[in-house]
Amino acid sequence: MIDLNNFTPFSSLIGGLIIGFSVILYLYTTGKLAGISGIFANTITNSNNRFANILFLLGLIIGPSIYLLINNANFEITKSIPLIIVGGFLVGFGTKLGSGCTSGHGVCGISRLSVRSIVATFIFVMIAMITVFVLQKIGIH
Amino acid sequence: MSQNFFSLLSGIIFGIGLIISGMTNPEKVIGFLRITDNWDPSLMFVMGGAIIFASPFMFLFRNKKTSLLGHELQIPSRKDLDKNLIIGSSLFGIGWGLVGLCPGPAISSLVFLNPVSLVFLFSMSVGVVLQKTLIK
């Protein structure tokens, strides 16, 4: 069944279009792809362009702060701290090993029809769905 | 200078897109990943919208060597499917499914001032550094 109470096709589409615009603005001006796991990893492990990378990451916090001045948004997280720690570690390790995340592979890569990104996105979405399914089966919501 | 300005501006716009879309709410992301029960397909619209907007501009730029500001384009050209890509994406998928946060939304979620975001980002940093140390 589809969860119609939480289904937000309109705002999600608008948000997606804005993300697409940001990706193109970033590429057309700086010449780089807006893969956030890459920008994050470079910020902590690579001194090249560090200041510009920090500014991009700061923007990711400033943007939503501006939005929160005029509108509300929810942040619901139900998982226990050990799960958060394991999840965060796997997201950091996995995106570094796999060269990308939802933005780098899922948006930038698919938009330019990169075979690697299409395969990577298929894998991480499928595995994430299986993970959620398994957690639900063993009673961890 | 312009590099810095446009990095900040792109980050701000990206972050606004993330919060409007609902990606900064881990439970909404879990709702999308929970296809077998009470599924919330919204996040398909996020990725769909971003790809629909970006694709034609990626296509127009495909043969360019430099950006409009004259910076060299840094676009990966690899086409091989190696085991790092497969294993890395799988591990990322497990982590994303466990919590409902991927890197961008994890950073943006700091605006909610919930310490859990910091815990997640700290572990994420450890994962990045360990990967870089272990695998060259």
Boltz contact constraints between the chains, C-beta under 6 A:
constraints:
  - contact:
      token1: [A, 1]
      token2: [B, 38]
      max_distance: 6.0
  - contact:
      token1: [A, 2]
      token2: [B, 39]
      max_distance: 6.0
  - contact:
      token1: [A, 3]
      token2: [B, 31]
      max_distance: 6.0
  - contact:
      token1: [A, 3]
      token2: [B, 38]
      max_distance: 6.0
  - contact:
      token1: [A, 3]
      token2: [B, 39]
      max_distance: 6.0
  - contact:
      token1: [A, 3]
      token2: [B, 40]
      max_distance: 6.0
  - contact:
      token1: [A, 6]
      token2: [B, 31]
      max_distance: 6.0
  - contact:
      token1: [A, 6]
      token2: [B, 40]
      max_distance: 6.0
  - contact:
      token1: [A, 7]
      token2: [B, 40]
      max_distance: 6.0
  - contact:
      token1: [A, 7]
      token2: [B, 42]
      max_distance: 6.0
  - contact:
      token1: [A, 8]
      token2: [B, 22]
      max_distance: 6.0
  - contact:
      token1: [A, 8]
      token2: [B, 42]
      max_distance: 6.0
  - contact:
      token1: [A, 9]
      token2: [B, 45]
      max_distance: 6.0
  - contact:
      token1: [A, 11]
      token2: [B, 20]
      max_distance: 6.0
  - contact:
      token1: [A, 12]
      token2: [B, 21]
      max_distance: 6.0
  - contact:
      token1: [A, 12]
      token2: [B, 22]
      max_distance: 6.0
  - contact:
      token1: [A, 12]
      token2: [B, 42]
      max_distance: 6.0
  - contact:
      token1: [A, 12]
      token2: [B, 45]
      max_distance: 6.0
  - contact:
      token1: [A, 12]
      token2: [B, 46]
      max_distance: 6.0
  - contact:
      token1: [A, 13]
      token2: [B, 45]
      max_distance: 6.0
  - contact:
      token1: [A, 13]
      token2: [B, 49]
      max_distance: 6.0
  - contact:
      token1: [A, 14]
      token2: [B, 20]
      max_distance: 6.0
  - contact:
      token1: [A, 15]
      token2: [B, 17]
      max_distance: 6.0
  - contact:
      token1: [A, 15]
      token2: [B, 20]
      max_distance: 6.0
  - contact:
      token1: [A, 15]
      token2: [B, 21]
      max_distance: 6.0
  - contact:
      token1: [A, 15]
      token2: [B, 46]
      max_distance: 6.0
  - contact:
      token1: [A, 16]
      token2: [B, 21]
      max_distance: 6.0
  - contact:
      token1: [A, 16]
      token2: [B, 45]
      max_distance: 6.0
  - contact:
      token1: [A, 16]
      token2: [B, 46]
      max_distance: 6.0
  - contact:
      token1: [A, 16]
      token2: [B, 49]
      max_distance: 6.0
  - contact:
      token1: [A, 16]
      token2: [B, 50]
      max_distance: 6.0
  - contact:
      token1: [A, 17]
      token2: [B, 49]
      max_distance: 6.0
  - contact:
      token1: [A, 17]
      token2: [B, 53]
      max_distance: 6.0
  - contact:
      token1: [A, 18]
      token2: [B, 16]
      max_distance: 6.0
  - contact:
      token1: [A, 18]
      token2: [B, 17]
      max_distance: 6.0
  - contact:
      token1: [A, 19]
      token2: [B, 14]
      max_distance: 6.0
  - contact:
      token1: [A, 19]
      token2: [B, 17]
      max_distance: 6.0
  - contact:
      token1: [A, 19]
      token2: [B, 50]
      max_distance: 6.0
  - contact:
      token1: [A, 20]
      token2: [B, 50]
      max_distance: 6.0
  - contact:
      token1: [A, 20]
      token2: [B, 53]
      max_distance: 6.0
  - contact:
      token1: [A, 20]
      token2: [B, 54]
      max_distance: 6.0
  - contact:
      token1: [A, 21]
      token2: [B, 53]
      max_distance: 6.0
  - contact:
      token1: [A, 22]
      token2: [B, 10]
      max_distance: 6.0
  - contact:
      token1: [A, 22]
      token2: [B, 13]
      max_distance: 6.0
  - contact:
      token1: [A, 22]
      token2: [B, 14]
      max_distance: 6.0
  - contact:
      token1: [A, 23]
      token2: [B, 54]
      max_distance: 6.0
  - contact:
      token1: [A, 24]
      token2: [B, 54]
      max_distance: 6.0
  - contact:
      token1: [A, 24]
      token2: [B, 57]
      max_distance: 6.0
  - contact:
      token1: [A, 25]
      token2: [B, 10]
      max_distance: 6.0
  - contact:
      token1: [A, 26]
      token2: [B, 10]
      max_distance: 6.0
  - contact:
      token1: [A, 28]
      token2: [B, 67]
      max_distance: 6.0
  - contact:
      token1: [A, 28]
      token2: [B, 68]
      max_distance: 6.0
  - contact:
      token1: [A, 29]
      token2: [B, 6]
      max_distance: 6.0
  - contact:
      token1: [A, 29]
      token2: [B, 67]
      max_distance: 6.0
  - contact:
      token1: [A, 29]
      token2: [B, 69]
      max_distance: 6.0
  - contact:
      token1: [A, 30]
      token2: [B, 3]
      max_distance: 6.0
  - contact:
      token1: [A, 30]
      token2: [B, 6]
      max_distance: 6.0
  - contact:
      token1: [A, 30]
      token2: [B, 71]
      max_distance: 6.0
  - contact:
      token1: [A, 31]
      token2: [B, 67]
      max_distance: 6.0
  - contact:
      token1: [A, 31]
      token2: [B, 71]
      max_distance: 6.0
  - contact:
      token1: [A, 31]
      token2: [B, 72]
      max_distance: 6.0
  - contact:
      token1: [A, 31]
      token2: [B, 73]
      max_distance: 6.0
  - contact:
      token1: [A, 31]
      token2: [B, 74]
      max_distance: 6.0
  - contact:
      token1: [A, 32]
      token2: [B, 74]
      max_distance: 6.0
  - contact:
      token1: [A, 36]
      token2: [B, 103]
      max_distance: 6.0
  - contact:
      token1: [A, 36]
      token2: [B, 104]
      max_distance: 6.0
  - contact:
      token1: [A, 37]
      token2: [B, 103]
      max_distance: 6.0
  - contact:
      token1: [A, 40]
      token2: [B, 103]
      max_distance: 6.0
  - contact:
      token1: [A, 41]
      token2: [B, 128]
      max_distance: 6.0
  - contact:
      token1: [A, 44]
      token2: [B, 125]
      max_distance: 6.0
  - contact:
      token1: [A, 45]
      token2: [B, 132]
      max_distance: 6.0
  - contact:
      token1: [A, 52]
      token2: [B, 3]
      max_distance: 6.0
  - contact:
      token1: [A, 52]
      token2: [B, 4]
      max_distance: 6.0
  - contact:
      token1: [A, 52]
      token2: [B, 7]
      max_distance: 6.0
  - contact:
      token1: [A, 55]
      token2: [B, 4]
      max_distance: 6.0
  - contact:
      token1: [A, 55]
      token2: [B, 7]
      max_distance: 6.0
  - contact:
      token1: [A, 55]
      token2: [B, 8]
      max_distance: 6.0
  - contact:
      token1: [A, 56]
      token2: [B, 7]
      max_distance: 6.0
  - contact:
      token1: [A, 56]
      token2: [B, 11]
      max_distance: 6.0
  - contact:
      token1: [A, 57]
      token2: [B, 107]
      max_distance: 6.0
  - contact:
      token1: [A, 59]
      token2: [B, 8]
      max_distance: 6.0
  - contact:
      token1: [A, 59]
      token2: [B, 11]
      max_distance: 6.0
  - contact:
      token1: [A, 59]
      token2: [B, 12]
      max_distance: 6.0
  - contact:
      token1: [A, 59]
      token2: [B, 15]
      max_distance: 6.0
  - contact:
      token1: [A, 60]
      token2: [B, 11]
      max_distance: 6.0
  - contact:
      token1: [A, 60]
      token2: [B, 15]
      max_distance: 6.0
  - contact:
      token1: [A, 60]
      token2: [B, 107]
      max_distance: 6.0
  - contact:
      token1: [A, 60]
      token2: [B, 108]
      max_distance: 6.0
  - contact:
      token1: [A, 61]
      token2: [B, 110]
      max_distance: 6.0
  - contact:
      token1: [A, 61]
      token2: [B, 111]
      max_distance: 6.0
  - contact:
      token1: [A, 62]
      token2: [B, 12]
      max_distance: 6.0
  - contact:
      token1: [A, 63]
      token2: [B, 12]
      max_distance: 6.0
  - contact:
      token1: [A, 63]
      token2: [B, 15]
      max_distance: 6.0
  - contact:
      token1: [A, 63]
      token2: [B, 16]
      max_distance: 6.0
  - contact:
      token1: [A, 64]
      token2: [B, 15]
      max_distance: 6.0
  - contact:
      token1: [A, 64]
      token2: [B, 19]
      max_distance: 6.0
  - contact:
      token1: [A, 64]
      token2: [B, 108]
      max_distance: 6.0
  - contact:
      token1: [A, 64]
      token2: [B, 111]
      max_distance: 6.0
  - contact:
      token1: [A, 65]
      token2: [B, 111]
      max_distance: 6.0
  - contact:
      token1: [A, 67]
      token2: [B, 16]
      max_distance: 6.0
  - contact:
      token1: [A, 67]
      token2: [B, 19]
      max_distance: 6.0
  - contact:
      token1: [A, 73]
      token2: [B, 19]
      max_distance: 6.0
  - contact:
      token1: [A, 74]
      token2: [B, 25]
      max_distance: 6.0
  - contact:
      token1: [A, 75]
      token2: [B, 25]
      max_distance: 6.0
  - contact:
      token1: [A, 75]
      token2: [B, 109]
      max_distance: 6.0
  - contact:
      token1: [A, 75]
      token2: [B, 112]
      max_distance: 6.0
  - contact:
      token1: [A, 76]
      token2: [B, 25]
      max_distance: 6.0
  - contact:
      token1: [A, 76]
      token2: [B, 27]
      max_distance: 6.0
  - contact:
      token1: [A, 77]
      token2: [B, 26]
      max_distance: 6.0
  - contact:
      token1: [A, 77]
      token2: [B, 116]
      max_distance: 6.0
  - contact:
      token1: [A, 79]
      token2: [B, 99]
      max_distance: 6.0
  - contact:
      token1: [A, 83]
      token2: [B, 98]
      max_distance: 6.0
  - contact:
      token1: [A, 84]
      token2: [B, 99]
      max_distance: 6.0
  - contact:
      token1: [A, 84]
      token2: [B, 116]
      max_distance: 6.0
  - contact:
      token1: [A, 84]
      token2: [B, 119]
      max_distance: 6.0
  - contact:
      token1: [A, 84]
      token2: [B, 120]
      max_distance: 6.0
  - contact:
      token1: [A, 85]
      token2: [B, 123]
      max_distance: 6.0
  - contact:
      token1: [A, 87]
      token2: [B, 95]
      max_distance: 6.0
  - contact:
      token1: [A, 87]
      token2: [B, 98]
      max_distance: 6.0
  - contact:
      token1: [A, 87]
      token2: [B, 99]
      max_distance: 6.0
  - contact:
      token1: [A, 88]
      token2: [B, 120]
      max_distance: 6.0
  - contact:
      token1: [A, 88]
      token2: [B, 123]
      max_distance: 6.0
  - contact:
      token1: [A, 88]
      token2: [B, 124]
      max_distance: 6.0
  - contact:
      token1: [A, 89]
      token2: [B, 123]
      max_distance: 6.0
  - contact:
      token1: [A, 89]
      token2: [B, 126]
      max_distance: 6.0
  - contact:
      token1: [A, 89]
      token2: [B, 127]
      max_distance: 6.0
  - contact:
      token1: [A, 90]
      token2: [B, 91]
      max_distance: 6.0
  - contact:
      token1: [A, 90]
      token2: [B, 94]
      max_distance: 6.0
  - contact:
      token1: [A, 90]
      token2: [B, 95]
      max_distance: 6.0
  - contact:
      token1: [A, 91]
      token2: [B, 92]
      max_distance: 6.0
  - contact:
      token1: [A, 91]
      token2: [B, 95]
      max_distance: 6.0
  - contact:
      token1: [A, 91]
      token2: [B, 124]
      max_distance: 6.0
  - contact:
      token1: [A, 92]
      token2: [B, 124]
      max_distance: 6.0
  - contact:
      token1: [A, 92]
      token2: [B, 127]
      max_distance: 6.0
  - contact:
      token1: [A, 92]
      token2: [B, 128]
      max_distance: 6.0
  - contact:
      token1: [A, 93]
      token2: [B, 91]
      max_distance: 6.0
  - contact:
      token1: [A, 93]
      token2: [B, 127]
      max_distance: 6.0
  - contact:
      token1: [A, 93]
      token2: [B, 131]
      max_distance: 6.0
  - contact:
      token1: [A, 94]
      token2: [B, 88]
      max_distance: 6.0
  - contact:
      token1: [A, 94]
      token2: [B, 91]
      max_distance: 6.0
  - contact:
      token1: [A, 94]
      token2: [B, 92]
      max_distance: 6.0
  - contact:
      token1: [A, 94]
      token2: [B, 95]
      max_distance: 6.0
  - contact:
      token1: [A, 95]
      token2: [B, 92]
      max_distance: 6.0
  - contact:
      token1: [A, 96]
      token2: [B, 128]
      max_distance: 6.0
  - contact:
      token1: [A, 96]
      token2: [B, 131]
      max_distance: 6.0
  - contact:
      token1: [A, 97]
      token2: [B, 84]
      max_distance: 6.0
  - contact:
      token1: [A, 97]
      token2: [B, 88]
      max_distance: 6.0
  - contact:
      token1: [A, 97]
      token2: [B, 131]
      max_distance: 6.0
  - contact:
      token1: [A, 98]
      token2: [B, 85]
      max_distance: 6.0
  - contact:
      token1: [A, 98]
      token2: [B, 88]
      max_distance: 6.0
  - contact:
      token1: [A, 98]
      token2: [B, 89]
      max_distance: 6.0
  - contact:
      token1: [A, 98]
      token2: [B, 92]
      max_distance: 6.0
  - contact:
      token1: [A, 101]
      token2: [B, 102]
      max_distance: 6.0
  - contact:
      token1: [A, 101]
      token2: [B, 103]
      max_distance: 6.0
  - contact:
      token1: [A, 102]
      token2: [B, 102]
      max_distance: 6.0
  - contact:
      token1: [A, 103]
      token2: [B, 104]
      max_distance: 6.0
  - contact:
      token1: [A, 106]
      token2: [B, 47]
      max_distance: 6.0
  - contact:
      token1: [A, 107]
      token2: [B, 50]
      max_distance: 6.0
  - contact:
      token1: [A, 110]
      token2: [B, 51]
      max_distance: 6.0
  - contact:
      token1: [A, 111]
      token2: [B, 51]
      max_distance: 6.0
  - contact:
      token1: [A, 111]
      token2: [B, 54]
      max_distance: 6.0
  - contact:
      token1: [A, 111]
      token2: [B, 55]
      max_distance: 6.0
  - contact:
      token1: [A, 111]
      token2: [B, 58]
      max_distance: 6.0
  - contact:
      token1: [A, 112]
      token2: [B, 58]
      max_distance: 6.0
  - contact:
      token1: [A, 115]
      token2: [B, 79]
      max_distance: 6.0
  - contact:
      token1: [A, 116]
      token2: [B, 85]
      max_distance: 6.0
  - contact:
      token1: [A, 119]
      token2: [B, 81]
      max_distance: 6.0
  - contact:
      token1: [A, 120]
      token2: [B, 85]
      max_distance: 6.0
  - contact:
      token1: [A, 120]
      token2: [B, 89]
      max_distance: 6.0
  - contact:
      token1: [A, 123]
      token2: [B, 89]
      max_distance: 6.0
  - contact:
      token1: [A, 123]
      token2: [B, 90]
      max_distance: 6.0
  - contact:
      token1: [A, 124]
      token2: [B, 89]
      max_distance: 6.0
  - contact:
      token1: [A, 124]
      token2: [B, 92]
      max_distance: 6.0
  - contact:
      token1: [A, 124]
      token2: [B, 93]
      max_distance: 6.0
  - contact:
      token1: [A, 127]
      token2: [B, 90]
      max_distance: 6.0
  - contact:
      token1: [A, 127]
      token2: [B, 93]
      max_distance: 6.0
  - contact:
      token1: [A, 127]
      token2: [B, 94]
      max_distance: 6.0
  - contact:
      token1: [A, 128]
      token2: [B, 33]
      max_distance: 6.0
  - contact:
      token1: [A, 128]
      token2: [B, 93]
      max_distance: 6.0
  - contact:
      token1: [A, 128]
      token2: [B, 96]
      max_distance: 6.0
  - contact:
      token1: [A, 128]
      token2: [B, 97]
      max_distance: 6.0
  - contact:
      token1: [A, 129]
      token2: [B, 33]
      max_distance: 6.0
  - contact:
      token1: [A, 129]
      token2: [B, 35]
      max_distance: 6.0
  - contact:
      token1: [A, 131]
      token2: [B, 94]
      max_distance: 6.0
  - contact:
      token1: [A, 131]
      token2: [B, 97]
      max_distance: 6.0
  - contact:
      token1: [A, 132]
      token2: [B, 30]
      max_distance: 6.0
  - contact:
      token1: [A, 132]
      token2: [B, 33]
      max_distance: 6.0
  - contact:
      token1: [A, 132]
      token2: [B, 34]
      max_distance: 6.0
  - contact:
      token1: [A, 132]
      token2: [B, 97]
      max_distance: 6.0
  - contact:
      token1: [A, 133]
      token2: [B, 36]
      max_distance: 6.0
